[in-house]
Amino acid sequence: MCLAATWFVWGSTYLAIKLALPSLPPFFQIGTRFLAAGGLLLLGAAWLGQPMPTPAQWRNAAIVGILMLVGNTGGVAYAEQTVASGLVVAFIAVVPPLITIASLPFGIRPSRLELLGIALGLFGVWLLVRGDAFTASPAGVIALIVAALGWSIGSVLSQHVFPLAPAAGGFASEMICAGVVLIGLSVLTGETVRWPLHPVAVIAWLYLVVFGSLIAFSAYMVLLARASPALASSNSFVNPVIGLLLGVTLGGETVTSQEWLAVSIILSGVGMLILARGGARWAFSDGE
C-alpha cells in the first residue's frame, strides 16, 4: 500500500500543483498545504496518545523539512510556473542515483550495475535540460536542481544523522516546520493569492493536502524506515510515466521527441539502480 501511494499518488501530484498555480502561488500553495496536513497529522497523533516530538526532534524535523520539503516540493512548484509538469517529474527521476551518491559517506558503496545506472540517469537528465522547455527557463532548471538535491540529501540524513520523532509525530513535525519556512518565503518574495479562487485550484489543493501529503508522504517516510532506499525511491521510476501521461492528456502539455528519449534514458538508469538494489535491505539508525 505504501508503494502504491508513492507510485501512483505522487505521479499525479505534479499536475495537481500545476492546476493550483493560477490561483495559489508556489510557496504559499505548498506552505499552506504542509501546515494543514502537518497540523491534522499532529492532532491525530496526540489524540491517539502517540509520543510528541522532543525539542531535539523538532530541530531535526526543521533541518530535514527544509531539505526535503522546502527545497524539493517548493522548488518543484516554483519550476512548474515555466516548465511542463510532465517534464518536471521526469527531471526528478534522477533522485535514486543522487540518493546512492549521498549514501557514500555512510559506507554504502554502489555496485558496477548501480554505477552504470547512475551514469545513464545523469546523462538522461543532461539531455533533458538541453531541450527547448528547459533552455527557455534557467530559473526552472536551478529550482529543479535544488529540488532533486534537497530530497536526496534529506532522505539520507533523516536516516543516519537527524532522526525524526517516531510514527506520525515525525512526519507531522517535518511538514509543519517546512510549512512555516515556505510561508516566510512567500511573504519575502511578495506572492499574492489571486482572488476569487478557481474551483479547480481549490480541489487540486485539497487533493495535495490529503493524498499528496497525509497519505503519500507518510507512506514514503515509512518506506525509508522499513525498506531499502532503492525500493523506497522506486517511485522515481513510475512517477515520470504517470506524470507525463497526465500532463499530455489532461494538462494539454507537449513533449518533444528529444524529451521522450531523455526520459527513456533516465528511466533505464533508474531501472538498473532498482534492479541492483532490489534484493538488498539496508540497516538504518532506527534499527528497523
C-alpha positions as CSV (number, residue, x, y, z in Angstrom):
1,M,0.0,0.0,0.0
2,C,2.9,2.4,0.8
3,L,4.5,1.6,-2.6
4,A,1.2,2.2,-4.4
5,A,0.8,5.5,-2.7
6,T,4.2,6.8,-3.6
7,W,4.0,5.4,-7.2
8,F,0.5,6.5,-8.3
9,V,-0.5,9.3,-6.0
10,W,2.8,11.2,-6.3
11,G,2.8,10.7,-10.1
12,S,-0.5,12.8,-10.1
13,T,0.6,15.5,-7.7
14,Y,2.7,17.3,-10.2
15,L,-0.3,18.0,-12.4
16,A,-2.3,19.0,-9.3
17,I,0.4,21.6,-8.3
18,K,0.2,23.0,-11.9
19,L,-3.6,23.2,-11.7
20,A,-3.5,25.1,-8.4
21,L,-0.9,27.6,-9.6
22,P,-3.3,30.1,-11.4
23,S,-4.9,30.9,-8.0
24,L,-2.3,29.8,-5.5
25,P,1.4,30.9,-6.0
26,P,4.1,28.2,-5.4
27,F,5.4,28.9,-1.9
28,F,2.1,29.9,-0.5
29,Q,0.4,26.9,-2.1
30,I,2.9,24.4,-0.8
31,G,3.4,26.1,2.6
32,T,-0.4,26.1,3.4
33,R,-0.6,22.5,2.2
34,F,2.1,21.3,4.6
35,L,0.8,23.4,7.5
36,A,-2.7,21.9,7.0
37,A,-1.5,18.3,6.6
38,G,1.1,18.5,9.3
39,G,-1.4,20.1,11.8
40,L,-4.0,17.5,11.1
41,L,-1.5,14.7,11.4
42,L,-0.1,16.0,14.7
43,L,-3.6,16.4,16.2
44,G,-4.4,12.8,15.2
45,A,-1.2,11.5,16.8
46,A,-1.9,13.4,20.0
47,W,-5.5,12.1,20.1
48,L,-4.2,8.5,19.7
49,G,-1.7,9.0,22.5
50,Q,1.4,8.8,20.4
51,P,4.6,10.5,21.7
52,M,5.1,14.1,20.7
53,P,8.4,15.3,19.2
54,T,11.1,16.4,21.7
55,P,12.9,19.7,21.2
56,A,15.8,17.8,19.5
57,Q,13.4,16.0,17.2
58,W,11.8,19.3,16.3
59,R,15.3,20.6,15.4
60,N,15.8,17.5,13.2
61,A,12.4,18.0,11.6
62,A,13.3,21.6,10.7
63,I,16.6,20.5,9.0
64,V,15.1,17.6,7.1
65,G,11.9,19.5,6.3
66,I,13.9,22.4,4.8
67,L,15.8,20.0,2.6
68,M,13.1,17.5,1.6
69,L,10.0,19.7,1.5
70,V,11.1,23.3,1.2
71,G,13.9,22.5,-1.3
72,N,12.1,19.8,-3.2
73,T,8.4,20.5,-3.2
74,G,8.8,24.2,-3.1
75,G,11.4,24.0,-5.9
76,V,9.1,21.8,-8.0
77,A,6.1,24.2,-7.6
78,Y,8.4,27.2,-8.5
79,A,9.7,25.4,-11.6
80,E,6.2,24.4,-12.8
81,Q,5.4,28.1,-13.4
82,T,7.6,27.9,-16.5
83,V,8.2,24.1,-17.1
84,A,5.6,21.5,-18.0
85,S,4.6,19.3,-15.1
86,G,5.4,16.1,-17.0
87,L,9.0,17.3,-17.7
88,V,9.4,18.3,-14.1
89,V,8.6,14.9,-12.8
90,A,10.9,13.4,-15.4
91,F,13.8,15.5,-14.1
92,I,13.1,14.5,-10.5
93,A,13.6,10.8,-11.6
94,V,17.3,11.5,-11.1
95,V,16.7,11.2,-7.3
96,P,17.6,7.5,-6.9
97,P,21.1,8.0,-8.4
98,L,21.6,11.1,-6.2
99,I,20.5,9.1,-3.1
100,T,23.1,6.5,-3.9
101,I,25.8,9.1,-4.2
102,A,24.6,10.8,-1.0
103,S,24.9,7.5,0.9
104,L,28.6,7.1,0.1
105,P,29.8,8.8,3.3
106,F,27.9,6.3,5.3
107,G,29.8,3.3,3.9
108,I,27.2,2.3,1.3
109,R,29.1,1.5,-1.9
110,P,27.3,1.1,-5.3
111,S,27.9,-1.9,-7.5
112,R,29.0,-1.7,-11.1
113,L,25.4,-2.0,-12.3
114,E,24.4,0.8,-10.0
115,L,27.3,3.0,-11.3
116,L,26.1,2.3,-14.8
117,G,22.6,3.2,-13.8
118,I,23.8,6.5,-12.1
119,A,25.8,7.4,-15.2
120,L,22.9,6.7,-17.5
121,G,20.4,8.6,-15.4
122,L,22.6,11.7,-15.2
123,F,23.2,11.6,-18.9
124,G,19.4,11.4,-19.5
125,V,18.9,14.5,-17.3
126,W,21.7,16.3,-19.2
127,L,19.9,15.5,-22.4
128,L,16.5,16.6,-21.0
129,V,17.7,20.0,-19.8
130,R,19.1,20.7,-23.3
131,G,15.5,20.6,-24.7
132,D,13.6,23.8,-25.5
133,A,11.4,23.7,-22.4
134,F,14.4,23.9,-20.1
135,T,16.7,26.1,-22.1
136,A,13.9,28.7,-22.1
137,S,13.7,28.6,-18.3
138,P,17.1,28.8,-16.5
139,A,15.3,29.6,-13.2
140,G,13.2,26.5,-13.6
141,V,16.4,24.3,-14.1
142,I,18.0,25.8,-11.0
143,A,14.9,25.2,-8.9
144,L,14.8,21.6,-10.1
145,I,18.4,21.0,-9.3
146,V,17.8,22.3,-5.7
147,A,14.7,20.1,-5.5
148,A,16.5,16.9,-6.5
149,L,19.5,17.6,-4.3
150,G,17.3,18.6,-1.3
151,W,15.2,15.5,-1.5
152,S,18.2,13.1,-1.9
153,I,20.3,14.6,0.9
154,G,17.3,15.0,3.2
155,S,16.3,11.4,2.7
156,V,19.7,10.1,3.6
157,L,20.3,12.5,6.6
158,S,16.9,11.6,8.1
159,Q,18.0,8.0,8.4
160,H,21.6,8.5,9.5
161,V,22.1,11.9,11.2
162,F,18.8,13.6,12.0
163,P,16.2,11.0,13.1
164,L,12.7,12.2,13.4
165,A,10.1,11.5,16.1
166,P,8.6,8.1,15.8
167,A,5.4,7.4,13.9
168,A,3.1,10.3,12.8
169,G,4.7,12.9,15.1
170,G,7.9,12.8,13.0
171,F,6.1,13.3,9.6
172,A,3.9,16.0,11.1
173,S,6.7,18.0,12.7
174,E,8.6,17.9,9.4
175,M,5.7,19.2,7.4
176,I,4.9,21.9,10.0
177,C,8.5,23.2,10.0
178,A,8.6,23.2,6.2
179,G,5.3,25.0,6.0
180,V,6.4,27.8,8.3
181,V,9.6,28.3,6.2
182,L,7.6,28.3,2.9
183,I,5.1,30.8,4.2
184,G,8.1,33.0,5.2
185,L,9.4,32.6,1.6
186,S,6.0,33.5,0.2
187,V,6.0,36.8,2.2
188,L,9.6,37.7,1.4
189,T,9.0,37.1,-2.4
190,G,5.8,39.1,-2.4
191,E,3.5,36.3,-3.5
192,T,-0.2,37.2,-3.8
193,V,-3.2,34.9,-3.9
194,R,-5.4,35.5,-6.9
195,W,-9.0,36.0,-5.9
196,P,-11.5,34.7,-6.4
197,L,-10.0,31.2,-6.1
198,H,-10.7,29.0,-9.1
199,P,-12.7,25.9,-8.0
200,V,-10.2,23.6,-9.8
201,A,-7.3,25.2,-7.8
202,V,-9.2,24.5,-4.6
203,I,-9.9,20.9,-5.5
204,A,-6.2,20.4,-6.5
205,W,-5.0,22.0,-3.2
206,L,-7.3,19.7,-1.2
207,Y,-6.1,16.7,-3.2
208,L,-2.4,17.7,-2.4
209,V,-3.2,18.0,1.3
210,V,-5.0,14.7,1.7
211,F,-3.4,12.4,-0.9
212,G,-0.1,14.1,-1.6
213,S,0.9,14.9,2.0
214,L,-1.1,13.0,4.5
215,I,-1.1,9.7,2.6
216,A,1.8,9.6,0.1
217,F,4.5,11.5,2.1
218,S,3.8,9.5,5.2
219,A,4.0,6.3,3.1
220,Y,7.4,7.4,1.7
221,M,8.8,8.0,5.2
222,V,7.5,4.6,6.3
223,L,9.3,3.0,3.3
224,L,12.5,4.8,4.2
225,A,12.5,3.3,7.6
226,R,11.4,-0.2,6.7
227,A,12.7,-0.9,3.2
228,S,15.9,-0.4,1.2
229,P,16.5,3.2,-0.1
230,A,16.3,1.8,-3.7
231,L,12.8,0.4,-3.1
232,A,11.7,3.5,-1.2
233,S,12.8,5.7,-4.1
234,S,11.4,3.4,-6.8
235,N,8.5,5.8,-7.2
236,S,11.0,7.8,-9.3
237,F,10.7,5.0,-11.9
238,V,6.9,5.1,-12.1
239,N,6.1,8.8,-11.4
240,P,7.6,10.1,-14.7
241,V,5.4,7.8,-16.7
242,I,2.2,8.8,-14.9
243,G,3.2,12.5,-14.7
244,L,4.0,12.6,-18.4
245,L,0.8,10.8,-19.4
246,L,-1.4,13.1,-17.2
247,G,0.4,16.2,-18.4
248,V,-0.1,15.4,-22.0
249,T,-3.7,14.0,-21.7
250,L,-5.2,16.2,-19.0
251,G,-2.8,19.2,-18.8
252,G,-2.6,19.8,-22.6
253,E,1.2,19.7,-22.4
254,T,3.5,18.8,-25.3
255,V,6.7,16.7,-25.1
256,T,9.2,16.6,-27.9
257,S,10.9,13.5,-29.3
258,Q,14.2,14.5,-27.7
259,E,12.5,14.9,-24.3
260,W,10.8,11.5,-24.7
261,L,14.3,10.0,-25.5
262,A,15.8,11.7,-22.5
263,V,13.0,10.4,-20.2
264,S,13.6,6.8,-21.6
265,I,17.3,7.0,-20.8
266,I,16.6,8.4,-17.3
267,L,14.1,5.6,-16.6
268,S,16.6,3.0,-17.9
269,G,19.2,4.2,-15.5
270,V,16.7,4.2,-12.6
271,G,15.6,0.7,-13.5
272,M,19.2,-0.5,-13.4
273,L,19.6,1.0,-9.9
274,I,16.4,-0.6,-8.6
275,L,17.3,-4.0,-10.1
276,A,20.8,-3.8,-8.5
277,R,19.3,-3.0,-5.1
278,G,16.0,-4.8,-5.3
279,G,17.1,-7.6,-3.0
280,A,19.1,-5.6,-0.6
281,R,17.8,-4.5,2.8
282,W,19.9,-1.8,4.5
283,A,20.2,-1.3,8.2
284,F,19.3,2.2,9.3
285,S,20.0,4.0,12.5
286,D,16.5,3.4,13.9
287,G,17.1,-0.4,13.8
288,E,14.0,-1.1,11.7
